[in-house]
């Protein structure tokens, strides 16, 4: 139950249903998720360990705040690590790895990025999107690099919903960005592939920085 609640609350934070900085009152959340207070508290404690929730002694829980300096720090650190992982993956390129990234890209392309009714991130697309980026780096042969990548990826998820709901993002061709990244990777062009990855992440960061909810 705690694991299910953790994923539900995490998704609501990512989608913006739970606003950054808002108080997380156990009684209200218990009614909303139709769950007991004990598993809910466990779920929030787990989310506090991954940075989605802030826990303060004697004051309970709140949704982790978002800030421009943190976003810039996370994005630049993520690029530093992921560009190296992508470079190593391309250096180690083989047919099996190329097949995995082609398959992951194909699956991602089959889904709409936004829910047509709510305009929020489509969870199925989001899962496929994460799998595509993970596949790109999966051939780096460094469990430690991938562990750091996973941690930073989780942190940027809190900001991605702000980019998706921004009016600026409506004209953005995310599908083209992913196609260019895929093509450069399959061509085993390290310089072009890392440049595409850098532009992709920086564009998201620039859109989010326009959001007036950032501190």
N, C-alpha and C positions, 0 to 999 in steps of 0.2 A: 504493500500500500504506500509506504513512504517513497519507494522508487517511482511509482506511478504519479504520485503527487509532485515529486521533484520535477519530472518531465513536463507535467501540466503547467506548473508555476513558471518553470524556465521558459516554456513556449509563450506564455502570456507576457512575460517580461520582454522577450525578443520582439514580439508583435506589437508591443506598446500598450497592451490592455492594462498592464500594471505600470504606472508612470514612474520614471526615475525620481527618487527622493520620497515617494509616497509611503506612508505608514502601512505596515502589514499587520492588521489586527486579527489575531487568531480566531476570534469568535466569528467575525465577518467572513473570513476566508474559509473557515470550517463549513459555514452554511453554503457558501458559493460552490465549493468543490464537493459538498456532501461527504465530508470526511471528518474523522475524529481529530481532536486537538493534538494528541500524542504523535501520530504519524505525520501530521502537518508540521509540527515543531521539528521533527527529525528531518523532513524534507527541506525546510528553511535553513536548518543548520548545515546541511550538505551544500545548499546553494550559496551559503555564506563562505564556505571553503573555496568555492570556484569563482567568487567575485560577483555573482549576480545579486546577492542580498547582503545588506549590512546588518550586523548583529551588535547591539550595544547593551552592556550589562545593565540590568534593571529597567531598560527602556524598550526591550523587544526588538522587532525586526523592521527593516524598511528596504525598499528597492534601492539598489546601489545607484548613487548619483552618476551622472555622465558629465564630462568636462572636456573642453577643447585641448588642454595640455595632455590629459590622459590619452585621448584619441590619437593625438599626434605621436606620442611616445609609443603607444601600442603598435600603430601602423608602421612607423619607421623601424621598430625593433623586429616586427613580423617580416618586413621586407628583407632586412639584413639576414635573417635566418632562412626564410623561404627561398630567396634567390640562390643562396649557397646550396640548399637541399635540391633545388631544381637543376642547378649546374651539375651536381653529383649524379643525379638521376639520368640526365642526358649523357653524361660521360659513361655511365654504366648501361646505356640503352641496349635493349634486346627486343626481339619480336614479342615475347610474352608481355613485357611492360607496355609496349606500343599498343598491343591489343587491348590491354586493360584501360588505357586512357581513352582510346577510341570508343570503347563500349560505354565508359562512364559519361563521355560527352554526348553520345547518342541518347542515352537514357535521360540526361538533363534536358536535352532539346525537345523531348517528347512532352514536357510539362510547361504550363504557363507559370511565369515567375510570380504573378500576383493573382490573388483570388479575385475573380471578376466582380463579385458582389461587395466585398469589403475593401478591395484594393490593398489589403495587407499581404505580406509574404505568404506564398503558398507553401505549407509545411513539406509537401512531397517534393516540390522543386528545391526547397532549401536543403533537404536531405541529399538529393541528387547532386546539388551544387557542391556541397561539402565533400561528397564522394569523388567528384571530378578533381577538385583541387588536391585531395588526399592522394588520388591516383597519380597525379603529376609528380608528386614528391616521393612516391612509394619505393622508387628504385635507388634512393640515395644511400641505402645500406648503413644508416646511422639511427639506431633506436633513440638515442638522446636528442638528435636533431628533431625527429618526429614527435618526441614528447614535448619539446618546447613549442613546436608548431601547433600542436593540439591545444595547449594551454592558452596561447595567444589567440587562436581561432575562436575559442570560447568567449574570450573577452570582447572581440570585435563584433560578435553576434548581437551584443546589447546595442550597438550603434547602427547596425545594418538596417533595422526597421526605420530609423530616422531618415536614412537615405532613400528608401523605397517610397516613403510617403511624401517626400519632398517634390514640389512641382518641377524643380530642375531635372529630376531623374526621369520624368515622363518621356523626355526626348532622347534619353540615353539608350544606345543600342548595346545592351549587355551581351546579347547573343553574338554580335559581331566581335566584341572584345574577347569572348571565350574562343571563338573560332580562330582568331588571329593568334591567340596564345597556343592553341592546339597545333596549328599549322607550323608555327615556329619551333615548337617542341619536337614534332615529328620530323622536321627538317634537320633536327639536331644542331640548331643554331643557338648556342648558349646566349650570345649577346642579344639577339632579337627576342628570344623567349623571356629572358629576365627583364628586358625593357618593357615587353607587353605586360608582364606580371606587375611591374612597378607602376606603370600607367594605370592599370586596372584598379589597384588598391588606392593610389593617390587620388584618382577621380572620385572614388567613393568617399574618401576622407574630405575632399573639398566640398562635396555636396552636403555632408553631415555638418561641416563647420558653419554652414549657412543657417543651421537650425537654432532658433532662439531659446531652446530649452537647455542648451549647453551652458555650463557655468564658466 
